[in-house]
Amino acid sequence: MSGDGPAPDPRKPASRKAAEPSGVDLARVALRAAKEAARARGDAAQQKRQARRGGGLRSGARADGRDPMALGSAINRLITERGWEAPAAVGGVMGRWPEIVGADVAKHCVPEKYDEDERILTVRCDSTAWATNLRLLAPQLVARLNQDLGHGRVALIKVYGPGGPARRYGPLRAPGSAGPGDTYG
């Protein structure tokens, strides 16, 4: 023996050791394959994004949720996240009231509130004649509002004249009283 190192084990073939990697080598091979697969997926995704943007490379940081956005986009996102679609749509209708009912009716009748649970729109008119007129137009107006807002958003329009409903203060009232103002001589 010339001192080349330990003698090979006669029970193990020499070619087997060179052909099969050990546990650490297997882990390195698996890690390298996973990295290459992830890189290939990332390249494909980047190519898709570039194709959607109309090609060209983009410099700078990537877009994320912390980036500034346009005011309209921020408001739309907030409305969607909070579930305010119906109240926002009704508010838009109240802002466009003259366009929906016409200029003459809008001068004399104003929407006051919308009850989302009951789907009732309350409208106040400046005279009993206009209140009567609006009560007659209510079915067509409900159809027009539902066309704008989506089917079933408004089930009923309550129309009040200039006096409106009586104010009730508290659950108990004395019979025949006219409210808190009847005690002041």
Protein Blocks (a to p, Z undefined) as FASTA:
>chain_A
ZZiaccddfkbcfklmmmpccfklmmmmmmmmmmmmmmmmmmmmmmmmmmmnogaidedj
dddfkbccdfklmmmmmmmmnopmmmmmmmmmmmmmmmmnopklmmmpccfbdcfklopa
cdddfbfklmmmmmmmmmmmmmmmmmmnoghkambdcdddfkopaddehjbdcehiabjk
lmnZZ
